[in-house]
């Protein structure tokens, strides 16, 4: 019965989702080209807000624990497990005060209204997983960027979403490069639960009536411990809270 109800709700959701992307693509273009970064940041925040609100049509709710733990005015490396696309919009909106940027695959940089534009112009980086040299260079630049501007970057060390509650092993390289090029940063481990249920039946219908939980753990100062210890602790903290 729940899956049957999900069909019409998913159809309405996709209509809202598509309309949001088209409308905010125009808004972002105007803000970026006429008024600069701050205006574009506000338009991108508006996009994320509406993308989150769209999911309410599916009965989705979001629970954030530990937002008050986020350090201010320092670079942040937000390291999280990854279960679905809905991780990204929620992290972007609810953590907007720390200007989160994303390390995303290069394929997302074109062809998707609003999203591709924001990834190309909003400070995020696009990496080509088939080109190690390009990927390393892009992540280095992101590290320098957050170090200079005291902003944050979200990285999913699993590399690709798990699609279930079972996490994939964390990869070392991306996090290691960010820590090297943003030496004054704090690593913020984040655990996401239940996001995978949004696509438990695939792209259509979408899951309904889910509460997606985000647990923000205590920050780890990059310069306070060797990277191997920091990496192991981050993975252990993130995966240990997955339910």
Biotite code that builds the C-alpha atoms (Angstrom):
import biotite.structure as struc

atoms = struc.array([
    struc.Atom([0.000, 0.000, 0.000], chain_id="A", res_id=1, res_name="UNK", atom_name="CA", element="C"),
    struc.Atom([2.819, 2.406, 0.880], chain_id="A", res_id=2, res_name="UNK", atom_name="CA", element="C"),
    struc.Atom([4.487, 1.849, -2.477], chain_id="A", res_id=3, res_name="UNK", atom_name="CA", element="C"),
    struc.Atom([1.184, 2.357, -4.279], chain_id="A", res_id=4, res_name="UNK", atom_name="CA", element="C"),
    struc.Atom([0.701, 5.737, -2.589], chain_id="A", res_id=5, res_name="UNK", atom_name="CA", element="C"),
    struc.Atom([4.267, 6.647, -3.515], chain_id="A", res_id=6, res_name="UNK", atom_name="CA", element="C"),
    struc.Atom([3.511, 6.640, -7.262], chain_id="A", res_id=7, res_name="UNK", atom_name="CA", element="C"),
    struc.Atom([1.275, 9.758, -7.437], chain_id="A", res_id=8, res_name="UNK", atom_name="CA", element="C"),
    struc.Atom([3.314, 11.550, -4.767], chain_id="A", res_id=9, res_name="UNK", atom_name="CA", element="C"),
    struc.Atom([6.519, 10.885, -6.713], chain_id="A", res_id=10, res_name="UNK", atom_name="CA", element="C"),
    struc.Atom([4.946, 12.220, -9.913], chain_id="A", res_id=11, res_name="UNK", atom_name="CA", element="C"),
    struc.Atom([3.988, 15.463, -8.154], chain_id="A", res_id=12, res_name="UNK", atom_name="CA", element="C"),
    struc.Atom([7.429, 15.659, -6.572], chain_id="A", res_id=13, res_name="UNK", atom_name="CA", element="C"),
    struc.Atom([9.215, 15.376, -9.914], chain_id="A", res_id=14, res_name="UNK", atom_name="CA", element="C"),
    struc.Atom([7.012, 18.098, -11.362], chain_id="A", res_id=15, res_name="UNK", atom_name="CA", element="C"),
    struc.Atom([7.963, 20.410, -8.500], chain_id="A", res_id=16, res_name="UNK", atom_name="CA", element="C"),
    struc.Atom([11.598, 19.338, -8.709], chain_id="A", res_id=17, res_name="UNK", atom_name="CA", element="C"),
    struc.Atom([11.873, 20.054, -12.435], chain_id="A", res_id=18, res_name="UNK", atom_name="CA", element="C"),
    struc.Atom([10.143, 23.419, -12.107], chain_id="A", res_id=19, res_name="UNK", atom_name="CA", element="C"),
    struc.Atom([12.480, 24.415, -9.284], chain_id="A", res_id=20, res_name="UNK", atom_name="CA", element="C"),
    struc.Atom([15.576, 23.580, -11.331], chain_id="A", res_id=21, res_name="UNK", atom_name="CA", element="C"),
    struc.Atom([14.424, 25.561, -14.362], chain_id="A", res_id=22, res_name="UNK", atom_name="CA", element="C"),
    struc.Atom([13.324, 28.646, -12.410], chain_id="A", res_id=23, res_name="UNK", atom_name="CA", element="C"),
    struc.Atom([16.440, 28.818, -10.240], chain_id="A", res_id=24, res_name="UNK", atom_name="CA", element="C"),
    struc.Atom([18.741, 28.286, -13.197], chain_id="A", res_id=25, res_name="UNK", atom_name="CA", element="C"),
    struc.Atom([17.598, 31.665, -14.507], chain_id="A", res_id=26, res_name="UNK", atom_name="CA", element="C"),
    struc.Atom([17.784, 33.249, -11.055], chain_id="A", res_id=27, res_name="UNK", atom_name="CA", element="C"),
    struc.Atom([21.317, 31.973, -10.483], chain_id="A", res_id=28, res_name="UNK", atom_name="CA", element="C"),
    struc.Atom([22.504, 33.202, -13.872], chain_id="A", res_id=29, res_name="UNK", atom_name="CA", element="C"),
    struc.Atom([21.188, 36.703, -13.199], chain_id="A", res_id=30, res_name="UNK", atom_name="CA", element="C"),
    struc.Atom([22.635, 36.827, -9.676], chain_id="A", res_id=31, res_name="UNK", atom_name="CA", element="C"),
    struc.Atom([26.059, 35.520, -10.669], chain_id="A", res_id=32, res_name="UNK", atom_name="CA", element="C"),
    struc.Atom([26.535, 37.591, -13.815], chain_id="A", res_id=33, res_name="UNK", atom_name="CA", element="C"),
    struc.Atom([25.069, 40.867, -12.553], chain_id="A", res_id=34, res_name="UNK", atom_name="CA", element="C"),
    struc.Atom([25.733, 40.900, -8.824], chain_id="A", res_id=35, res_name="UNK", atom_name="CA", element="C"),
    struc.Atom([28.585, 38.488, -7.995], chain_id="A", res_id=36, res_name="UNK", atom_name="CA", element="C"),
    struc.Atom([29.315, 35.789, -5.419], chain_id="A", res_id=37, res_name="UNK", atom_name="CA", element="C"),
    struc.Atom([27.192, 36.952, -2.480], chain_id="A", res_id=38, res_name="UNK", atom_name="CA", element="C"),
    struc.Atom([24.072, 37.328, -4.612], chain_id="A", res_id=39, res_name="UNK", atom_name="CA", element="C"),
    struc.Atom([24.712, 33.986, -6.260], chain_id="A", res_id=40, res_name="UNK", atom_name="CA", element="C"),
    struc.Atom([25.198, 32.383, -2.826], chain_id="A", res_id=41, res_name="UNK", atom_name="CA", element="C"),
    struc.Atom([21.760, 33.624, -1.776], chain_id="A", res_id=42, res_name="UNK", atom_name="CA", element="C"),
    struc.Atom([20.182, 32.318, -4.963], chain_id="A", res_id=43, res_name="UNK", atom_name="CA", element="C"),
    struc.Atom([21.882, 28.942, -4.445], chain_id="A", res_id=44, res_name="UNK", atom_name="CA", element="C"),
    struc.Atom([20.589, 28.867, -0.865], chain_id="A", res_id=45, res_name="UNK", atom_name="CA", element="C"),
    struc.Atom([17.111, 29.576, -2.226], chain_id="A", res_id=46, res_name="UNK", atom_name="CA", element="C"),
    struc.Atom([17.493, 26.683, -4.656], chain_id="A", res_id=47, res_name="UNK", atom_name="CA", element="C"),
    struc.Atom([18.494, 24.330, -1.839], chain_id="A", res_id=48, res_name="UNK", atom_name="CA", element="C"),
    struc.Atom([15.598, 25.492, 0.326], chain_id="A", res_id=49, res_name="UNK", atom_name="CA", element="C"),
    struc.Atom([13.061, 24.730, -2.383], chain_id="A", res_id=50, res_name="UNK", atom_name="CA", element="C"),
    struc.Atom([14.692, 21.389, -3.185], chain_id="A", res_id=51, res_name="UNK", atom_name="CA", element="C"),
    struc.Atom([14.334, 20.445, 0.476], chain_id="A", res_id=52, res_name="UNK", atom_name="CA", element="C"),
    struc.Atom([10.750, 21.712, 0.599], chain_id="A", res_id=53, res_name="UNK", atom_name="CA", element="C"),
    struc.Atom([9.915, 19.677, -2.504], chain_id="A", res_id=54, res_name="UNK", atom_name="CA", element="C"),
    struc.Atom([10.745, 16.497, -0.607], chain_id="A", res_id=55, res_name="UNK", atom_name="CA", element="C"),
    struc.Atom([8.095, 17.352, 1.977], chain_id="A", res_id=56, res_name="UNK", atom_name="CA", element="C"),
    struc.Atom([5.611, 16.254, -0.687], chain_id="A", res_id=57, res_name="UNK", atom_name="CA", element="C"),
    struc.Atom([6.996, 12.754, -0.075], chain_id="A", res_id=58, res_name="UNK", atom_name="CA", element="C"),
    struc.Atom([6.528, 13.070, 3.678], chain_id="A", res_id=59, res_name="UNK", atom_name="CA", element="C"),
    struc.Atom([10.285, 13.482, 4.150], chain_id="A", res_id=60, res_name="UNK", atom_name="CA", element="C"),
    struc.Atom([11.560, 15.125, 7.296], chain_id="A", res_id=61, res_name="UNK", atom_name="CA", element="C"),
    struc.Atom([15.094, 16.049, 8.378], chain_id="A", res_id=62, res_name="UNK", atom_name="CA", element="C"),
    struc.Atom([16.661, 15.707, 11.795], chain_id="A", res_id=63, res_name="UNK", atom_name="CA", element="C"),
    struc.Atom([19.971, 17.466, 12.452], chain_id="A", res_id=64, res_name="UNK", atom_name="CA", element="C"),
    struc.Atom([21.892, 16.886, 15.657], chain_id="A", res_id=65, res_name="UNK", atom_name="CA", element="C"),
    struc.Atom([24.950, 18.963, 16.549], chain_id="A", res_id=66, res_name="UNK", atom_name="CA", element="C"),
    struc.Atom([24.621, 21.988, 14.256], chain_id="A", res_id=67, res_name="UNK", atom_name="CA", element="C"),
    struc.Atom([25.722, 24.074, 17.223], chain_id="A", res_id=68, res_name="UNK", atom_name="CA", element="C"),
    struc.Atom([29.035, 22.181, 17.202], chain_id="A", res_id=69, res_name="UNK", atom_name="CA", element="C"),
    struc.Atom([30.152, 23.686, 13.896], chain_id="A", res_id=70, res_name="UNK", atom_name="CA", element="C"),
    struc.Atom([33.219, 25.893, 14.433], chain_id="A", res_id=71, res_name="UNK", atom_name="CA", element="C"),
    struc.Atom([32.992, 29.407, 13.024], chain_id="A", res_id=72, res_name="UNK", atom_name="CA", element="C"),
    struc.Atom([35.411, 31.435, 10.904], chain_id="A", res_id=73, res_name="UNK", atom_name="CA", element="C"),
    struc.Atom([37.786, 28.574, 10.154], chain_id="A", res_id=74, res_name="UNK", atom_name="CA", element="C"),
    struc.Atom([38.078, 26.174, 7.215], chain_id="A", res_id=75, res_name="UNK", atom_name="CA", element="C"),
    struc.Atom([35.994, 23.025, 7.631], chain_id="A", res_id=76, res_name="UNK", atom_name="CA", element="C"),
    struc.Atom([36.350, 19.649, 5.930], chain_id="A", res_id=77, res_name="UNK", atom_name="CA", element="C"),
    struc.Atom([32.994, 17.925, 6.341], chain_id="A", res_id=78, res_name="UNK", atom_name="CA", element="C"),
    struc.Atom([33.486, 14.172, 5.894], chain_id="A", res_id=79, res_name="UNK", atom_name="CA", element="C"),
    struc.Atom([30.332, 12.108, 5.629], chain_id="A", res_id=80, res_name="UNK", atom_name="CA", element="C"),
    struc.Atom([28.986, 8.766, 4.530], chain_id="A", res_id=81, res_name="UNK", atom_name="CA", element="C"),
    struc.Atom([26.852, 8.957, 1.387], chain_id="A", res_id=82, res_name="UNK", atom_name="CA", element="C"),
    struc.Atom([23.525, 7.239, 0.750], chain_id="A", res_id=83, res_name="UNK", atom_name="CA", element="C"),
    struc.Atom([21.651, 9.321, -1.838], chain_id="A", res_id=84, res_name="UNK", atom_name="CA", element="C"),
    struc.Atom([21.360, 12.645, -3.709], chain_id="A", res_id=85, res_name="UNK", atom_name="CA", element="C"),
    struc.Atom([19.214, 13.907, -0.823], chain_id="A", res_id=86, res_name="UNK", atom_name="CA", element="C"),
    struc.Atom([22.308, 14.009, 1.399], chain_id="A", res_id=87, res_name="UNK", atom_name="CA", element="C"),
    struc.Atom([23.650, 16.853, -0.722], chain_id="A", res_id=88, res_name="UNK", atom_name="CA", element="C"),
    struc.Atom([20.643, 19.168, -0.709], chain_id="A", res_id=89, res_name="UNK", atom_name="CA", element="C"),
    struc.Atom([20.138, 18.756, 3.032], chain_id="A", res_id=90, res_name="UNK", atom_name="CA", element="C"),
    struc.Atom([23.793, 19.373, 3.908], chain_id="A", res_id=91, res_name="UNK", atom_name="CA", element="C"),
    struc.Atom([23.840, 22.371, 1.577], chain_id="A", res_id=92, res_name="UNK", atom_name="CA", element="C"),
    struc.Atom([20.748, 23.956, 3.106], chain_id="A", res_id=93, res_name="UNK", atom_name="CA", element="C"),
    struc.Atom([21.004, 23.172, 6.803], chain_id="A", res_id=94, res_name="UNK", atom_name="CA", element="C"),
    struc.Atom([24.760, 23.926, 6.910], chain_id="A", res_id=95, res_name="UNK", atom_name="CA", element="C"),
    struc.Atom([24.534, 26.989, 4.647], chain_id="A", res_id=96, res_name="UNK", atom_name="CA", element="C"),
    struc.Atom([26.076, 29.308, 7.225], chain_id="A", res_id=97, res_name="UNK", atom_name="CA", element="C"),
    struc.Atom([29.488, 27.701, 6.677], chain_id="A", res_id=98, res_name="UNK", atom_name="CA", element="C"),
    struc.Atom([29.253, 28.026, 2.866], chain_id="A", res_id=99, res_name="UNK", atom_name="CA", element="C"),
    struc.Atom([29.631, 24.301, 2.042], chain_id="A", res_id=100, res_name="UNK", atom_name="CA", element="C"),
    struc.Atom([31.180, 23.419, -1.322], chain_id="A", res_id=101, res_name="UNK", atom_name="CA", element="C"),
    struc.Atom([31.252, 19.936, -2.787], chain_id="A", res_id=102, res_name="UNK", atom_name="CA", element="C"),
    struc.Atom([33.726, 17.571, -4.391], chain_id="A", res_id=103, res_name="UNK", atom_name="CA", element="C"),
    struc.Atom([31.571, 16.189, -7.214], chain_id="A", res_id=104, res_name="UNK", atom_name="CA", element="C"),
    struc.Atom([32.078, 13.964, -10.215], chain_id="A", res_id=105, res_name="UNK", atom_name="CA", element="C"),
    struc.Atom([32.675, 15.823, -13.459], chain_id="A", res_id=106, res_name="UNK", atom_name="CA", element="C"),
    struc.Atom([29.588, 14.349, -15.137], chain_id="A", res_id=107, res_name="UNK", atom_name="CA", element="C"),
    struc.Atom([27.365, 16.531, -12.930], chain_id="A", res_id=108, res_name="UNK", atom_name="CA", element="C"),
    struc.Atom([28.973, 19.698, -14.314], chain_id="A", res_id=109, res_name="UNK", atom_name="CA", element="C"),
    struc.Atom([26.772, 19.831, -17.398], chain_id="A", res_id=110, res_name="UNK", atom_name="CA", element="C"),
    struc.Atom([23.280, 19.018, -18.535], chain_id="A", res_id=111, res_name="UNK", atom_name="CA", element="C"),
    struc.Atom([21.348, 19.550, -15.293], chain_id="A", res_id=112, res_name="UNK", atom_name="CA", element="C"),
    struc.Atom([19.623, 22.941, -14.919], chain_id="A", res_id=113, res_name="UNK", atom_name="CA", element="C"),
    struc.Atom([20.588, 24.834, -11.749], chain_id="A", res_id=114, res_name="UNK", atom_name="CA", element="C"),
    struc.Atom([22.688, 21.997, -10.322], chain_id="A", res_id=115, res_name="UNK", atom_name="CA", element="C"),
    struc.Atom([25.364, 21.970, -13.027], chain_id="A", res_id=116, res_name="UNK", atom_name="CA", element="C"),
    struc.Atom([25.457, 25.778, -13.033], chain_id="A", res_id=117, res_name="UNK", atom_name="CA", element="C"),
    struc.Atom([25.898, 25.938, -9.274], chain_id="A", res_id=118, res_name="UNK", atom_name="CA", element="C"),
    struc.Atom([28.659, 23.318, -9.289], chain_id="A", res_id=119, res_name="UNK", atom_name="CA", element="C"),
    struc.Atom([30.561, 25.223, -11.988], chain_id="A", res_id=120, res_name="UNK", atom_name="CA", element="C"),
    struc.Atom([30.157, 28.717, -10.543], chain_id="A", res_id=121, res_name="UNK", atom_name="CA", element="C"),
    struc.Atom([29.478, 28.287, -6.822], chain_id="A", res_id=122, res_name="UNK", atom_name="CA", element="C"),
    struc.Atom([32.970, 27.265, -5.698], chain_id="A", res_id=123, res_name="UNK", atom_name="CA", element="C"),
    struc.Atom([32.629, 23.475, -5.822], chain_id="A", res_id=124, res_name="UNK", atom_name="CA", element="C"),
    struc.Atom([35.098, 21.295, -7.741], chain_id="A", res_id=125, res_name="UNK", atom_name="CA", element="C"),
    struc.Atom([34.430, 18.684, -10.401], chain_id="A", res_id=126, res_name="UNK", atom_name="CA", element="C"),
    struc.Atom([36.731, 15.686, -10.564], chain_id="A", res_id=127, res_name="UNK", atom_name="CA", element="C"),
    struc.Atom([37.252, 13.208, -13.356], chain_id="A", res_id=128, res_name="UNK", atom_name="CA", element="C"),
    struc.Atom([37.600, 9.826, -11.696], chain_id="A", res_id=129, res_name="UNK", atom_name="CA", element="C"),
    struc.Atom([39.317, 8.494, -14.816], chain_id="A", res_id=130, res_name="UNK", atom_name="CA", element="C"),
    struc.Atom([41.972, 11.218, -14.636], chain_id="A", res_id=131, res_name="UNK", atom_name="CA", element="C"),
    struc.Atom([43.959, 11.004, -11.414], chain_id="A", res_id=132, res_name="UNK", atom_name="CA", element="C"),
    struc.Atom([46.096, 14.053, -12.208], chain_id="A", res_id=133, res_name="UNK", atom_name="CA", element="C"),
    struc.Atom([43.053, 16.266, -12.787], chain_id="A", res_id=134, res_name="UNK", atom_name="CA", element="C"),
    struc.Atom([41.311, 14.973, -9.664], chain_id="A", res_id=135, res_name="UNK", atom_name="CA", element="C"),
    struc.Atom([44.317, 15.616, -7.432], chain_id="A", res_id=136, res_name="UNK", atom_name="CA", element="C"),
    struc.Atom([44.824, 19.105, -8.852], chain_id="A", res_id=137, res_name="UNK", atom_name="CA", element="C"),
    struc.Atom([41.146, 20.019, -8.372], chain_id="A", res_id=138, res_name="UNK", atom_name="CA", element="C"),
    struc.Atom([41.109, 18.843, -4.762], chain_id="A", res_id=139, res_name="UNK", atom_name="CA", element="C"),
    struc.Atom([44.345, 20.725, -4.060], chain_id="A", res_id=140, res_name="UNK", atom_name="CA", element="C"),
    struc.Atom([42.726, 23.927, -5.329], chain_id="A", res_id=141, res_name="UNK", atom_name="CA", element="C"),
    struc.Atom([39.691, 23.289, -3.132], chain_id="A", res_id=142, res_name="UNK", atom_name="CA", element="C"),
    struc.Atom([41.948, 22.905, -0.101], chain_id="A", res_id=143, res_name="UNK", atom_name="CA", element="C"),
    struc.Atom([43.645, 26.206, -0.883], chain_id="A", res_id=144, res_name="UNK", atom_name="CA", element="C"),
    struc.Atom([40.249, 27.849, -1.446], chain_id="A", res_id=145, res_name="UNK", atom_name="CA", element="C"),
    struc.Atom([38.755, 26.911, 1.912], chain_id="A", res_id=146, res_name="UNK", atom_name="CA", element="C"),
    struc.Atom([42.031, 27.756, 3.665], chain_id="A", res_id=147, res_name="UNK", atom_name="CA", element="C"),
    struc.Atom([42.038, 31.241, 2.150], chain_id="A", res_id=148, res_name="UNK", atom_name="CA", element="C"),
    struc.Atom([38.334, 32.076, 2.473], chain_id="A", res_id=149, res_name="UNK", atom_name="CA", element="C"),
    struc.Atom([37.587, 30.117, 5.673], chain_id="A", res_id=150, res_name="UNK", atom_name="CA", element="C"),
    struc.Atom([34.746, 28.191, 4.083], chain_id="A", res_id=151, res_name="UNK", atom_name="CA", element="C"),
    struc.Atom([33.863, 24.524, 4.082], chain_id="A", res_id=152, res_name="UNK", atom_name="CA", element="C"),
    struc.Atom([33.955, 21.576, 1.729], chain_id="A", res_id=153, res_name="UNK", atom_name="CA", element="C"),
    struc.Atom([31.877, 18.417, 1.875], chain_id="A", res_id=154, res_name="UNK", atom_name="CA", element="C"),
    struc.Atom([33.617, 15.223, 0.845], chain_id="A", res_id=155, res_name="UNK", atom_name="CA", element="C"),
    struc.Atom([32.195, 11.721, 0.734], chain_id="A", res_id=156, res_name="UNK", atom_name="CA", element="C"),
    struc.Atom([35.217, 9.454, 1.311], chain_id="A", res_id=157, res_name="UNK", atom_name="CA", element="C"),
    struc.Atom([33.225, 6.411, 0.169], chain_id="A", res_id=158, res_name="UNK", atom_name="CA", element="C"),
    struc.Atom([33.612, 7.829, -3.336], chain_id="A", res_id=159, res_name="UNK", atom_name="CA", element="C"),
    struc.Atom([30.144, 6.805, -4.464], chain_id="A", res_id=160, res_name="UNK", atom_name="CA", element="C"),
    struc.Atom([26.940, 6.415, -2.529], chain_id="A", res_id=161, res_name="UNK", atom_name="CA", element="C"),
    struc.Atom([26.366, 3.104, -0.798], chain_id="A", res_id=162, res_name="UNK", atom_name="CA", element="C"),
    struc.Atom([22.618, 2.930, -1.678], chain_id="A", res_id=163, res_name="UNK", atom_name="CA", element="C"),
    struc.Atom([22.071, 1.041, 1.592], chain_id="A", res_id=164, res_name="UNK", atom_name="CA", element="C"),
    struc.Atom([22.793, 1.529, 5.267], chain_id="A", res_id=165, res_name="UNK", atom_name="CA", element="C"),
    struc.Atom([26.033, -0.443, 4.847], chain_id="A", res_id=166, res_name="UNK", atom_name="CA", element="C"),
    struc.Atom([28.926, 1.989, 4.247], chain_id="A", res_id=167, res_name="UNK", atom_name="CA", element="C"),
    struc.Atom([31.688, 1.420, 1.728], chain_id="A", res_id=168, res_name="UNK", atom_name="CA", element="C"),
    struc.Atom([35.312, 1.606, 2.921], chain_id="A", res_id=169, res_name="UNK", atom_name="CA", element="C"),
    struc.Atom([36.633, 5.170, 3.053], chain_id="A", res_id=170, res_name="UNK", atom_name="CA", element="C"),
    struc.Atom([39.263, 6.178, 0.497], chain_id="A", res_id=171, res_name="UNK", atom_name="CA", element="C"),
    struc.Atom([42.278, 8.069, 1.798], chain_id="A", res_id=172, res_name="UNK", atom_name="CA", element="C"),
    struc.Atom([43.432, 10.378, -0.989], chain_id="A", res_id=173, res_name="UNK", atom_name="CA", element="C"),
    struc.Atom([40.769, 13.100, -1.147], chain_id="A", res_id=174, res_name="UNK", atom_name="CA", element="C"),
    struc.Atom([40.706, 13.733, 2.584], chain_id="A", res_id=175, res_name="UNK", atom_name="CA", element="C"),
    struc.Atom([44.489, 13.593, 2.787], chain_id="A", res_id=176, res_name="UNK", atom_name="CA", element="C"),
    struc.Atom([44.950, 16.216, 0.074], chain_id="A", res_id=177, res_name="UNK", atom_name="CA", element="C"),
    struc.Atom([42.397, 18.552, 1.659], chain_id="A", res_id=178, res_name="UNK", atom_name="CA", element="C"),
    struc.Atom([44.109, 18.278, 5.039], chain_id="A", res_id=179, res_name="UNK", atom_name="CA", element="C"),
    struc.Atom([47.495, 19.001, 3.466], chain_id="A", res_id=180, res_name="UNK", atom_name="CA", element="C"),
    struc.Atom([46.350, 22.133, 1.616], chain_id="A", res_id=181, res_name="UNK", atom_name="CA", element="C"),
    struc.Atom([44.065, 23.423, 4.372], chain_id="A", res_id=182, res_name="UNK", atom_name="CA", element="C"),
    struc.Atom([46.336, 22.891, 7.403], chain_id="A", res_id=183, res_name="UNK", atom_name="CA", element="C"),
    struc.Atom([44.321, 25.177, 9.696], chain_id="A", res_id=184, res_name="UNK", atom_name="CA", element="C"),
    struc.Atom([41.075, 23.293, 8.975], chain_id="A", res_id=185, res_name="UNK", atom_name="CA", element="C"),
    struc.Atom([38.943, 21.194, 11.278], chain_id="A", res_id=186, res_name="UNK", atom_name="CA", element="C"),
    struc.Atom([37.542, 17.883, 10.050], chain_id="A", res_id=187, res_name="UNK", atom_name="CA", element="C"),
    struc.Atom([33.833, 17.557, 10.880], chain_id="A", res_id=188, res_name="UNK", atom_name="CA", element="C"),
    struc.Atom([32.628, 13.917, 10.795], chain_id="A", res_id=189, res_name="UNK", atom_name="CA", element="C"),
    struc.Atom([28.950, 13.603, 9.836], chain_id="A", res_id=190, res_name="UNK", atom_name="CA", element="C"),
    struc.Atom([26.806, 10.469, 9.903], chain_id="A", res_id=191, res_name="UNK", atom_name="CA", element="C"),
    struc.Atom([23.736, 10.193, 7.672], chain_id="A", res_id=192, res_name="UNK", atom_name="CA", element="C"),
    struc.Atom([20.960, 7.700, 8.366], chain_id="A", res_id=193, res_name="UNK", atom_name="CA", element="C"),
    struc.Atom([17.906, 6.684, 6.322], chain_id="A", res_id=194, res_name="UNK", atom_name="CA", element="C"),
    struc.Atom([18.703, 8.725, 3.208], chain_id="A", res_id=195, res_name="UNK", atom_name="CA", element="C"),
    struc.Atom([19.019, 5.478, 1.222], chain_id="A", res_id=196, res_name="UNK", atom_name="CA", element="C"),
    struc.Atom([15.338, 4.797, 1.857], chain_id="A", res_id=197, res_name="UNK", atom_name="CA", element="C"),
    struc.Atom([14.440, 7.629, -0.521], chain_id="A", res_id=198, res_name="UNK", atom_name="CA", element="C"),
    struc.Atom([15.551, 5.442, -3.446], chain_id="A", res_id=199, res_name="UNK", atom_name="CA", element="C"),
    struc.Atom([14.845, 2.013, -1.977], chain_id="A", res_id=200, res_name="UNK", atom_name="CA", element="C"),
    struc.Atom([12.556, 1.320, -4.989], chain_id="A", res_id=201, res_name="UNK", atom_name="CA", element="C"),
    struc.Atom([14.787, 3.123, -7.470], chain_id="A", res_id=202, res_name="UNK", atom_name="CA", element="C"),
    struc.Atom([14.110, 6.519, -9.018], chain_id="A", res_id=203, res_name="UNK", atom_name="CA", element="C"),
    struc.Atom([10.371, 5.896, -9.325], chain_id="A", res_id=204, res_name="UNK", atom_name="CA", element="C"),
    struc.Atom([8.516, 5.688, -7.121], chain_id="A", res_id=205, res_name="UNK", atom_name="CA", element="C"),
    struc.Atom([10.561, 7.366, -4.432], chain_id="A", res_id=206, res_name="UNK", atom_name="CA", element="C"),
    struc.Atom([10.416, 6.364, -0.799], chain_id="A", res_id=207, res_name="UNK", atom_name="CA", element="C"),
    struc.Atom([7.853, 8.204, 1.312], chain_id="A", res_id=208, res_name="UNK", atom_name="CA", element="C"),
    struc.Atom([7.471, 9.042, 4.975], chain_id="A", res_id=209, res_name="UNK", atom_name="CA", element="C"),
    struc.Atom([11.175, 8.928, 5.835], chain_id="A", res_id=210, res_name="UNK", atom_name="CA", element="C"),
    struc.Atom([13.056, 10.904, 8.465], chain_id="A", res_id=211, res_name="UNK", atom_name="CA", element="C"),
    struc.Atom([16.628, 11.484, 7.312], chain_id="A", res_id=212, res_name="UNK", atom_name="CA", element="C"),
    struc.Atom([18.993, 11.926, 10.238], chain_id="A", res_id=213, res_name="UNK", atom_name="CA", element="C"),
    struc.Atom([22.252, 13.886, 10.233], chain_id="A", res_id=214, res_name="UNK", atom_name="CA", element="C"),
    struc.Atom([24.571, 13.566, 13.220], chain_id="A", res_id=215, res_name="UNK", atom_name="CA", element="C"),
    struc.Atom([27.342, 16.171, 13.399], chain_id="A", res_id=216, res_name="UNK", atom_name="CA", element="C"),
    struc.Atom([30.138, 14.831, 15.584], chain_id="A", res_id=217, res_name="UNK", atom_name="CA", element="C"),
    struc.Atom([32.861, 16.693, 17.441], chain_id="A", res_id=218, res_name="UNK", atom_name="CA", element="C"),
    struc.Atom([35.381, 18.358, 15.147], chain_id="A", res_id=219, res_name="UNK", atom_name="CA", element="C"),
    struc.Atom([38.954, 17.125, 14.808], chain_id="A", res_id=220, res_name="UNK", atom_name="CA", element="C"),
    struc.Atom([41.720, 19.713, 14.456], chain_id="A", res_id=221, res_name="UNK", atom_name="CA", element="C"),
    struc.Atom([43.854, 18.706, 11.466], chain_id="A", res_id=222, res_name="UNK", atom_name="CA", element="C"),
    struc.Atom([47.153, 19.848, 12.970], chain_id="A", res_id=223, res_name="UNK", atom_name="CA", element="C"),
    struc.Atom([46.544, 18.069, 16.287], chain_id="A", res_id=224, res_name="UNK", atom_name="CA", element="C"),
    struc.Atom([47.289, 14.515, 15.123], chain_id="A", res_id=225, res_name="UNK", atom_name="CA", element="C"),
    struc.Atom([48.993, 12.523, 12.365], chain_id="A", res_id=226, res_name="UNK", atom_name="CA", element="C"),
    struc.Atom([46.823, 12.071, 9.295], chain_id="A", res_id=227, res_name="UNK", atom_name="CA", element="C"),
    struc.Atom([46.565, 8.273, 9.642], chain_id="A", res_id=228, res_name="UNK", atom_name="CA", element="C"),
    struc.Atom([45.150, 8.665, 13.133], chain_id="A", res_id=229, res_name="UNK", atom_name="CA", element="C"),
    struc.Atom([42.790, 11.430, 11.994], chain_id="A", res_id=230, res_name="UNK", atom_name="CA", element="C"),
    struc.Atom([41.573, 9.358, 9.041], chain_id="A", res_id=231, res_name="UNK", atom_name="CA", element="C"),
    struc.Atom([40.943, 6.246, 11.121], chain_id="A", res_id=232, res_name="UNK", atom_name="CA", element="C"),
    struc.Atom([39.145, 8.247, 13.780], chain_id="A", res_id=233, res_name="UNK", atom_name="CA", element="C"),
    struc.Atom([36.952, 10.006, 11.208], chain_id="A", res_id=234, res_name="UNK", atom_name="CA", element="C"),
    struc.Atom([35.908, 6.741, 9.554], chain_id="A", res_id=235, res_name="UNK", atom_name="CA", element="C"),
    struc.Atom([35.290, 5.083, 12.896], chain_id="A", res_id=236, res_name="UNK", atom_name="CA", element="C"),
    struc.Atom([33.140, 7.947, 14.206], chain_id="A", res_id=237, res_name="UNK", atom_name="CA", element="C"),
    struc.Atom([31.084, 8.290, 11.010], chain_id="A", res_id=238, res_name="UNK", atom_name="CA", element="C"),
    struc.Atom([30.407, 4.594, 10.452], chain_id="A", res_id=239, res_name="UNK", atom_name="CA", element="C"),
    struc.Atom([29.941, 3.833, 14.135], chain_id="A", res_id=240, res_name="UNK", atom_name="CA", element="C"),
    struc.Atom([26.771, 5.939, 14.275], chain_id="A", res_id=241, res_name="UNK", atom_name="CA", element="C"),
    struc.Atom([25.110, 4.435, 11.178], chain_id="A", res_id=242, res_name="UNK", atom_name="CA", element="C"),
    struc.Atom([21.922, 2.646, 12.138], chain_id="A", res_id=243, res_name="UNK", atom_name="CA", element="C"),
])
